[in-house]
Amino acid sequence: DDAWAMAREMNAARPGNGEWVPKQAVAVPDWQVRTLHEDKVQEYRDVSDLLPPLRVQQDTFVLIDGRHRLFAEPSDCVRIIEEAIADEDVFLEQIRANAAHGLPYTQDEKRRLIKEMLTRYPTWSDARIATTVGCHRQTVLSLRPKPSLVENRHVGTSITPREGKDGRVQNTSRIGQSASPRPAARSFDPGPD
């Protein structure tokens, strides 16, 4: 294929950090919450040789970091670095990469991202999602659907679990309910003197 031949030529002529591959080989996930900012693409196009390589998942070339750089590259090839990231971790790594640099998420993008995370990680606590997205816990709470009972297969009972930032799972099914009444305290009667 001509694009791969061009990539081989670019790797020979412009060696450095990463390897050149055809743009069409990079898979852009379809769940993107971020709209493409044409002004940022143009800004990157002007300095594309100075920008770091795109980060992609090893073997699949699923884009982890660098969507604006991908569209900014004027040639038909882009420089990539492959990273060994498990399929189930790609989504979170993409969020972490954006949080570390690049354009901050807008409020609308954060809301879309929170909704996506609530679908993918329904047992995560509001605080854990908020920390990942970079927003306030109340924002997550306002977007979370009303709690539903989830079958706990380990115990055989229905509970509403939440997984905290520390990874521990808490039963939240009684949050907001009044506590069970405590038995009345018994008075101590020492009997006759």
Backbone as JSON, one array per atom type, in Angstrom:
{
  "sequence": "DDAWAMAREMNAARPGNGEWVPKQAVAVPDWQVRTLHEDKVQEYRDVSDLLPPLRVQQDTFVLIDGRHRLFAEPSDCVRIIEEAIADEDVFLEQIRANAAHGLPYTQDEKRRLIKEMLTRYPTWSDARIATTVGCHRQTVLSLRPKPSLVENRHVGTSITPREGKDGRVQNTSRIGQSASPRPAARSFDPGPD",
  "N": [[0.84, -1.18, 0.0], [0.49, 2.27, -0.74], [0.5, 4.23, 1.31], [1.7, 2.93, 3.48], [4.2, 2.49, 2.38], [5.06, 5.1, 2.13], [5.2, 5.72, 4.86], [7.31, 4.04, 5.64], [9.4, 5.25, 4.24], [9.43, 7.75, 5.53], [10.15, 7.0, 8.09], [12.75, 6.22, 7.64], [13.89, 8.59, 6.66], [13.29, 10.5, 8.6], [14.08, 9.76, 11.37], [13.48, 9.15, 14.86], [11.8, 9.93, 17.9], [9.38, 7.57, 18.36], [7.4, 5.98, 15.72], [6.63, 6.33, 12.23], [3.42, 6.02, 10.8], [0.68, 5.28, 8.54], [-1.98, 7.7, 8.55], [-4.56, 6.64, 8.41], [-4.32, 4.24, 9.71], [-4.56, 4.69, 12.39], [-6.87, 4.31, 14.91], [-9.63, 6.1, 15.8], [-11.52, 6.41, 18.66], [-15.09, 5.98, 18.8], [-16.6, 7.11, 20.78], [-16.04, 9.69, 21.54], [-16.18, 12.61, 23.55], [-15.33, 15.09, 23.18], [-15.44, 17.87, 21.07], [-13.98, 18.56, 17.91], [-11.62, 21.05, 17.77], [-11.14, 23.38, 15.49], [-9.47, 25.63, 15.43], [-7.43, 24.9, 17.18], [-6.41, 22.68, 15.83], [-5.37, 23.97, 13.57], [-3.44, 25.6, 14.79], [-1.71, 23.6, 15.78], [-0.98, 22.45, 13.36], [0.77, 24.27, 12.28], [3.06, 23.86, 13.76], [3.68, 21.18, 13.67], [5.91, 19.45, 13.44], [7.24, 19.81, 15.8], [5.73, 18.76, 17.8], [4.83, 16.2, 20.24], [4.8, 12.58, 19.62], [1.8, 10.74, 18.71], [-0.05, 8.9, 21.14], [-0.79, 5.53, 21.13], [-2.72, 2.48, 21.48], [-0.96, -0.52, 21.84], [-0.52, -2.65, 19.07], [-3.29, -2.45, 18.27], [-3.57, 0.17, 17.54], [-5.37, 2.0, 18.57], [-6.33, 5.22, 19.34], [-4.94, 6.93, 22.03], [-4.0, 9.36, 22.97], [-3.88, 12.52, 21.47], [-5.65, 13.48, 19.44], [-6.2, 16.0, 18.21], [-3.65, 16.55, 17.24], [-3.41, 14.47, 15.43], [-5.22, 15.2, 13.38], [-4.01, 17.54, 12.67], [-1.57, 16.98, 11.49], [0.12, 17.52, 8.52], [0.95, 15.71, 6.54], [0.26, 12.42, 5.07], [0.9, 10.63, 6.96], [1.53, 9.83, 10.41], [3.39, 10.3, 13.45], [3.79, 7.84, 15.91], [3.63, 6.41, 19.23], [3.57, 3.27, 20.54], [1.74, 1.79, 23.18], [1.48, -0.58, 25.79], [-1.5, -1.21, 26.78], [-4.26, -2.41, 28.49], [-7.38, -3.45, 27.04], [-9.65, -2.77, 28.6], [-8.7, -0.61, 29.99], [-8.23, 1.48, 28.28], [-10.12, 3.58, 27.84], [-10.09, 5.0, 30.33], [-7.4, 5.76, 30.36], [-7.33, 7.51, 28.23], [-8.83, 9.62, 29.24], [-7.25, 10.38, 31.42], [-4.95, 11.22, 30.04], [-5.89, 13.49, 28.71], [-6.52, 15.09, 30.9], [-4.02, 15.61, 31.92], [-2.77, 17.33, 30.15], [-3.24, 19.47, 27.31], [-6.35, 20.65, 25.82], [-8.63, 21.83, 28.23], [-11.58, 20.12, 29.38], [-14.79, 21.32, 28.4], [-17.7, 22.52, 30.21], [-20.01, 21.27, 29.16], [-18.8, 19.11, 27.82], [-17.69, 17.77, 30.0], [-20.04, 16.98, 31.3], [-21.08, 15.18, 29.38], [-19.03, 13.31, 29.44], [-19.18, 12.42, 32.11], [-21.7, 11.17, 32.05], [-21.11, 9.1, 30.26], [-19.2, 7.74, 31.8], [-20.78, 6.97, 33.98], [-22.34, 5.1, 32.75], [-20.44, 3.18, 31.96], [-19.13, 2.58, 34.37], [-20.99, 1.94, 36.63], [-20.95, 1.36, 39.35], [-19.06, 2.95, 40.5], [-18.11, 5.43, 42.86], [-19.49, 8.75, 43.37], [-17.51, 10.58, 44.04], [-15.2, 9.31, 43.08], [-15.6, 9.27, 40.3], [-15.8, 12.03, 39.88], [-13.2, 12.87, 40.58], [-11.74, 11.63, 38.55], [-12.76, 12.86, 36.23], [-12.41, 15.53, 36.79], [-14.08, 17.34, 38.18], [-16.68, 18.63, 40.38], [-18.03, 16.62, 43.01], [-20.77, 16.9, 43.39], [-21.68, 17.55, 40.87], [-21.52, 15.13, 39.51], [-23.31, 13.65, 41.06], [-25.69, 14.99, 40.45], [-26.15, 14.12, 37.88], [-26.35, 11.41, 38.03], [-28.38, 8.55, 37.62], [-31.32, 7.62, 39.5], [-30.7, 5.47, 42.3], [-30.42, 1.99, 41.66], [-31.24, -1.4, 42.37], [-28.68, -3.71, 42.48], [-27.64, -6.91, 41.66], [-25.88, -8.72, 43.97], [-23.7, -11.05, 43.47], [-21.95, -12.48, 45.0], [-22.88, -12.62, 47.6], [-25.53, -13.11, 47.36], [-27.61, -11.41, 47.81], [-29.6, -8.47, 47.28], [-28.16, -5.39, 46.74], [-27.07, -1.94, 46.75], [-24.23, -1.15, 45.46], [-21.24, 0.9, 45.78], [-18.18, 1.85, 44.43], [-15.37, 3.15, 45.82], [-12.82, 5.79, 45.62], [-10.6, 4.54, 46.6], [-10.94, 1.98, 45.79], [-12.41, 0.26, 47.35], [-15.52, -1.39, 48.01], [-18.67, -0.24, 48.91], [-21.78, -0.76, 50.6], [-24.49, 1.03, 49.76], [-27.18, 1.07, 50.11], [-28.79, 1.9, 52.23], [-28.47, 4.58, 52.59], [-29.68, 7.71, 53.48], [-31.88, 6.74, 54.75], [-33.59, 6.36, 57.86], [-31.91, 5.37, 60.81], [-32.03, 2.08, 62.3], [-34.13, 1.62, 65.14], [-32.62, 1.71, 68.35], [-32.38, -0.73, 70.92], [-34.05, -0.1, 74.04], [-32.2, 1.2, 76.75], [-31.28, -0.76, 79.53], [-31.95, -0.37, 82.95], [-29.79, -0.67, 85.75], [-30.39, -2.64, 88.45], [-29.35, -3.06, 91.57], [-30.51, -4.59, 93.53], [-31.77, -5.54, 96.91], [-30.21, -3.91, 99.73]],
  "CA": [[0.0, 0.0, 0.0], [1.29, 3.49, -0.88], [0.62, 4.94, 2.59], [2.71, 2.24, 4.3], [5.5, 2.75, 1.74], [5.42, 6.46, 2.53], [5.58, 5.65, 6.28], [8.66, 3.46, 5.7], [10.33, 6.3, 3.78], [9.52, 8.79, 6.56], [10.91, 6.43, 9.21], [14.16, 6.24, 7.24], [14.35, 9.97, 6.46], [13.06, 11.32, 9.79], [14.04, 8.9, 12.55], [13.36, 9.89, 16.12], [10.89, 9.4, 18.9], [8.2, 6.96, 17.75], [7.51, 5.53, 14.33], [5.63, 6.88, 11.33], [2.43, 5.09, 10.24], [-0.38, 6.02, 7.83], [-3.04, 8.25, 9.41], [-5.74, 5.76, 8.4], [-4.09, 3.1, 10.6], [-4.89, 5.1, 13.75], [-8.3, 4.17, 15.17], [-10.17, 7.1, 16.72], [-12.72, 5.85, 19.29], [-16.33, 6.66, 18.4], [-17.29, 7.64, 21.96], [-15.45, 10.99, 21.88], [-17.03, 13.67, 24.09], [-14.71, 16.35, 22.78], [-15.58, 18.3, 19.68], [-12.69, 18.91, 17.34], [-11.45, 22.5, 17.72], [-10.39, 23.68, 14.26], [-8.41, 26.59, 15.71], [-6.32, 24.16, 17.79], [-5.83, 21.89, 14.75], [-4.55, 24.88, 12.75], [-2.27, 25.97, 15.61], [-0.81, 22.45, 15.8], [-0.48, 22.21, 12.01], [1.89, 25.18, 12.06], [4.25, 23.4, 14.51], [3.51, 19.72, 13.79], [7.19, 18.76, 13.61], [7.72, 20.01, 17.17], [4.8, 18.13, 18.75], [5.15, 14.81, 20.57], [4.05, 11.56, 18.87], [0.51, 10.3, 19.24], [0.0, 7.68, 21.94], [-1.79, 4.56, 20.67], [-2.66, 1.16, 22.11], [-0.1, -1.44, 21.11], [-1.09, -3.6, 18.11], [-4.59, -2.03, 17.73], [-3.43, 1.57, 17.13], [-6.46, 2.83, 19.08], [-5.76, 6.48, 19.81], [-5.02, 7.22, 23.46], [-3.74, 10.78, 23.19], [-3.38, 13.26, 20.33], [-6.61, 13.6, 18.34], [-5.98, 17.25, 17.48], [-2.38, 16.39, 16.52], [-3.68, 13.56, 14.3], [-5.83, 15.96, 12.29], [-3.13, 18.65, 12.32], [-0.41, 16.52, 10.72], [-0.17, 17.82, 7.11], [1.22, 14.58, 5.64], [-0.67, 11.29, 5.21], [1.43, 9.76, 8.0], [1.73, 10.45, 11.72], [4.34, 9.61, 14.32], [3.1, 7.24, 17.06], [4.3, 5.55, 20.21], [2.65, 2.22, 20.98], [1.79, 1.5, 24.61], [0.76, -1.79, 26.19], [-2.62, -0.84, 27.65], [-5.35, -3.37, 28.38], [-8.58, -2.9, 26.41], [-10.54, -2.18, 29.59], [-8.07, 0.59, 30.55], [-8.02, 2.49, 27.23], [-11.01, 4.71, 28.09], [-9.58, 5.79, 31.45], [-6.12, 6.34, 29.99], [-7.62, 8.65, 27.37], [-9.27, 10.71, 30.12], [-6.05, 10.82, 32.17], [-4.07, 11.94, 29.12], [-6.44, 14.82, 28.48], [-6.44, 15.85, 32.15], [-2.62, 15.97, 32.16], [-2.37, 18.41, 29.25], [-4.2, 19.68, 26.24], [-7.49, 21.52, 26.09], [-9.5, 21.36, 29.31], [-12.95, 19.83, 28.97], [-15.8, 22.33, 28.69], [-18.71, 21.98, 31.12], [-20.84, 20.32, 28.4], [-18.0, 17.9, 27.59], [-17.61, 17.07, 31.29], [-21.33, 16.31, 31.54], [-21.15, 14.01, 28.5], [-18.06, 12.35, 29.95], [-19.75, 11.84, 33.34], [-22.76, 10.24, 31.64], [-20.42, 7.92, 29.7], [-18.58, 7.01, 32.91], [-21.85, 6.35, 34.77], [-22.76, 3.92, 31.99], [-19.36, 2.19, 31.98], [-18.73, 2.26, 35.74], [-22.14, 2.33, 37.46], [-20.71, 1.17, 40.78], [-18.07, 3.91, 41.0], [-18.67, 6.5, 43.69], [-19.51, 10.08, 42.75], [-16.2, 11.19, 44.26], [-14.21, 8.68, 42.2], [-15.84, 9.78, 38.94], [-15.46, 13.46, 39.9], [-11.75, 12.98, 40.57], [-11.27, 11.21, 37.23], [-13.18, 13.84, 35.23], [-11.95, 16.86, 37.17], [-15.24, 18.19, 38.49], [-17.16, 18.49, 41.75], [-18.84, 15.43, 43.27], [-22.2, 17.24, 43.23], [-21.99, 17.5, 39.43], [-21.76, 13.72, 39.2], [-24.55, 13.28, 41.76], [-26.85, 15.55, 39.74], [-26.34, 13.4, 36.62], [-26.5, 9.97, 38.29], [-29.77, 8.08, 37.73], [-31.7, 7.15, 40.84], [-30.08, 4.17, 42.57], [-31.18, 0.78, 41.38], [-30.67, -2.54, 43.06], [-27.75, -4.51, 41.68], [-27.5, -8.23, 42.28], [-24.57, -9.06, 44.51], [-23.61, -12.49, 43.23], [-21.12, -13.12, 46.02], [-23.63, -12.82, 48.84], [-26.86, -13.59, 47.03], [-28.59, -10.43, 48.24], [-29.64, -7.28, 46.45], [-27.62, -4.2, 47.39], [-26.64, -0.9, 45.84], [-22.82, -0.93, 45.8], [-20.46, 1.99, 45.2], [-16.75, 1.61, 44.55], [-14.73, 4.42, 46.13], [-11.53, 6.11, 45.0], [-9.62, 3.58, 47.09], [-11.25, 0.66, 45.23], [-13.27, -0.51, 48.26], [-16.94, -1.36, 47.67], [-19.53, 0.04, 50.06], [-23.21, -0.92, 50.4], [-25.1, 2.34, 49.98], [-28.63, 0.91, 49.98], [-29.53, 2.52, 53.34], [-28.17, 6.01, 52.68], [-30.88, 8.53, 53.48], [-32.91, 6.13, 55.57], [-33.31, 6.52, 59.28], [-31.28, 4.21, 61.42], [-32.92, 1.19, 63.06], [-34.17, 2.04, 66.54], [-31.81, 0.92, 69.26], [-33.18, -1.2, 72.07], [-33.97, 0.78, 75.21], [-31.17, 0.82, 77.72], [-31.82, -1.33, 80.78], [-31.34, 0.2, 84.16], [-29.19, -1.68, 86.61], [-30.96, -2.67, 89.8], [-28.47, -3.93, 92.36], [-31.28, -5.41, 94.5], [-31.78, -4.99, 98.27], [-28.9, -3.72, 100.37]],
  "C": [[0.89, 1.25, 0.0], [1.51, 4.21, 0.45], [1.68, 4.28, 3.48], [4.11, 2.42, 3.71], [5.99, 4.14, 2.12], [5.87, 6.48, 4.0], [6.99, 5.08, 6.43], [9.72, 4.49, 5.28], [10.52, 7.36, 4.86], [10.3, 8.28, 7.77], [12.4, 6.45, 8.9], [14.7, 7.67, 7.18], [14.25, 10.81, 7.73], [12.99, 10.44, 11.04], [13.94, 9.77, 13.81], [12.43, 9.17, 17.06], [9.64, 8.86, 18.22], [8.45, 6.49, 16.34], [6.37, 6.12, 13.51], [4.73, 5.76, 10.8], [1.41, 5.92, 9.46], [-1.45, 6.51, 8.81], [-4.21, 7.28, 9.52], [-5.55, 4.53, 9.29], [-4.47, 3.41, 12.05], [-6.41, 5.07, 13.91], [-8.75, 5.19, 16.21], [-11.45, 6.53, 17.32], [-13.97, 6.66, 18.93], [-17.06, 7.29, 19.59], [-16.87, 9.05, 22.33], [-16.49, 11.98, 22.41], [-16.55, 15.03, 23.61], [-15.03, 16.64, 21.32], [-14.2, 18.71, 19.19], [-12.63, 20.43, 17.19], [-10.55, 22.84, 16.54], [-9.26, 24.68, 14.52], [-7.19, 25.91, 16.33], [-5.63, 23.29, 16.74], [-4.91, 22.77, 13.9], [-3.29, 25.3, 13.5], [-1.24, 24.84, 15.62], [-0.21, 22.19, 14.42], [0.77, 23.05, 11.75], [3.17, 24.71, 12.74], [4.28, 21.87, 14.63], [4.81, 18.97, 14.01], [7.71, 18.85, 15.05], [6.88, 19.28, 18.21], [5.19, 16.69, 19.05], [4.34, 13.83, 19.71], [2.69, 11.29, 19.52], [0.75, 9.07, 20.1], [-1.13, 6.77, 21.47], [-1.63, 3.25, 21.44], [-1.84, 0.24, 21.21], [-0.92, -2.42, 20.29], [-2.42, -3.15, 17.51], [-4.55, -0.63, 17.13], [-4.64, 2.42, 17.53], [-5.84, 4.06, 19.72], [-6.01, 6.68, 21.3], [-4.93, 8.73, 23.66], [-3.25, 11.4, 21.89], [-4.34, 13.42, 19.17], [-6.41, 14.88, 17.54], [-4.68, 17.19, 16.67], [-2.56, 15.49, 15.3], [-4.23, 14.35, 13.12], [-4.97, 17.12, 11.84], [-1.97, 18.23, 11.42], [-0.71, 16.71, 9.22], [0.09, 16.64, 6.16], [0.18, 13.49, 5.87], [-0.22, 10.31, 6.28], [1.59, 10.55, 9.3], [2.72, 9.63, 12.52], [3.57, 9.11, 15.55], [4.09, 6.58, 18.02], [3.25, 4.55, 20.67], [2.85, 1.95, 22.47], [0.95, 0.26, 24.91], [-0.28, -1.41, 27.23], [-3.74, -1.83, 27.4], [-6.59, -2.69, 27.8], [-9.48, -2.18, 27.41], [-9.99, -0.9, 30.21], [-7.92, 1.74, 29.54], [-8.85, 3.74, 27.53], [-10.47, 5.61, 29.2], [-8.24, 6.44, 31.12], [-6.31, 7.55, 29.08], [-8.04, 9.86, 28.21], [-8.07, 11.27, 30.89], [-5.12, 11.65, 31.28], [-4.59, 13.35, 28.89], [-6.34, 15.68, 29.74], [-5.02, 16.36, 32.39], [-2.16, 17.14, 31.3], [-3.47, 18.61, 28.22], [-5.33, 20.61, 26.65], [-8.29, 20.98, 27.27], [-10.89, 21.05, 28.75], [-13.84, 21.02, 29.3], [-16.81, 21.7, 29.66], [-19.62, 20.98, 30.41], [-20.09, 19.02, 28.15], [-17.86, 17.09, 28.88], [-18.91, 16.34, 31.59], [-21.47, 15.07, 30.67], [-20.2, 12.91, 28.98], [-18.57, 11.66, 31.21], [-20.83, 10.83, 32.98], [-22.17, 8.96, 31.06], [-19.82, 7.08, 30.82], [-19.63, 6.32, 33.78], [-22.38, 5.1, 34.07], [-21.7, 2.82, 32.09], [-19.02, 1.7, 33.39], [-19.85, 2.62, 36.72], [-21.91, 2.17, 38.96], [-19.68, 2.13, 41.34], [-18.77, 4.99, 41.81], [-18.64, 7.82, 42.92], [-18.15, 10.74, 42.87], [-15.15, 10.61, 43.32], [-14.36, 9.18, 40.76], [-15.44, 11.25, 38.87], [-13.95, 13.67, 39.84], [-11.19, 12.65, 39.19], [-11.57, 12.28, 36.17], [-12.6, 15.23, 35.52], [-13.1, 17.81, 37.41], [-15.63, 17.97, 39.95], [-18.06, 17.26, 41.86], [-20.32, 15.7, 43.05], [-22.61, 17.23, 41.76], [-22.3, 16.07, 39.02], [-23.09, 13.28, 39.81], [-25.77, 13.78, 40.99], [-27.15, 14.81, 38.44], [-26.57, 11.9, 36.81], [-27.99, 9.61, 38.33], [-30.06, 7.63, 39.16], [-31.13, 5.77, 41.06], [-31.02, 3.01, 42.21], [-30.48, -0.36, 42.1], [-29.83, -3.35, 42.08], [-27.57, -5.84, 42.39], [-26.06, -8.45, 42.72], [-24.43, -10.57, 44.43], [-22.8, -13.22, 44.28], [-21.92, -13.46, 47.26], [-25.01, -13.37, 48.56], [-27.95, -12.64, 47.5], [-28.55, -9.24, 47.3], [-29.16, -6.09, 47.26], [-27.33, -3.16, 46.34], [-25.19, -0.59, 46.2], [-22.27, 0.35, 45.17], [-18.99, 1.68, 45.46], [-16.05, 2.95, 44.7], [-13.42, 4.61, 45.41], [-10.46, 5.11, 45.4], [-9.87, 2.17, 46.59], [-12.14, -0.19, 46.12], [-14.73, -0.32, 47.87], [-17.75, -1.2, 48.95], [-20.98, -0.22, 49.67], [-23.86, 0.41, 50.74], [-26.63, 2.26, 49.98], [-29.41, 1.61, 51.09], [-29.23, 4.0, 53.5], [-29.48, 6.78, 52.56], [-32.02, 7.95, 54.29], [-32.55, 6.32, 57.03], [-32.74, 5.21, 59.82], [-32.31, 3.37, 62.16], [-32.94, 1.67, 64.51], [-33.33, 1.12, 67.4], [-32.69, 0.44, 70.4], [-32.98, -0.24, 73.25], [-32.92, 0.25, 76.17], [-31.84, 0.28, 78.98], [-31.14, -0.64, 81.96], [-30.83, -0.93, 85.04], [-29.8, -1.57, 88.0], [-30.13, -3.62, 90.63], [-29.21, -4.8, 93.39], [-31.23, -4.8, 95.91], [-30.38, -4.91, 98.84], [-28.55, -4.85, 101.24]]
}
